Amino acid sequence: MMLDKKQIRVIFLFEFKMSRKAAETTCNIDNAFGPGTANEYTVQWWFKKFWKGDESLEDEEHSGWPLEVDNDQLRPSIEADPLSTIRDVAEELNVNHSQLFSI
């Protein structure tokens, strides 16, 4: 079963209200829906938001980095310099280096 972001966030809120820790929540979700469904850092971010009193489950507007990197953008950079670091490629594409890990 594949959950969308909003469904996972509902589970985050439930677990938060049950006073569970982020690591436990991540483990619970991954056990129920498959490994990699939840990321502990993401759970921590949402728990922090909930703790501040914001229980909205909607994405916040982001400025700055683009949300996705297309493989067609990435390929020429890597082919031009196969030994370049992820940070170098990210800087060249004007994206956050963490976005390149999910490609």
C-alpha angles and dihedrals in degrees: 000000000000116000123204122227094262093053091050091049090054087056090048090054092047092050091046091053089049088057094243122155122246093248092051091047092051091050093047093050094045091048092050101040106020138278115303096024091116131032118210094220090053091049090050090051092052093044089053089051092049091047089057088057098258107126096167111132095200125110113260120233110262128201129197116025121059113247098233140029118213118222088230088062093045101047099067092050093052094042091050092054114009091181095056117119125245089249091053092051092045091052091049091051092041094238135121111270091232089067090065093061093066096053 
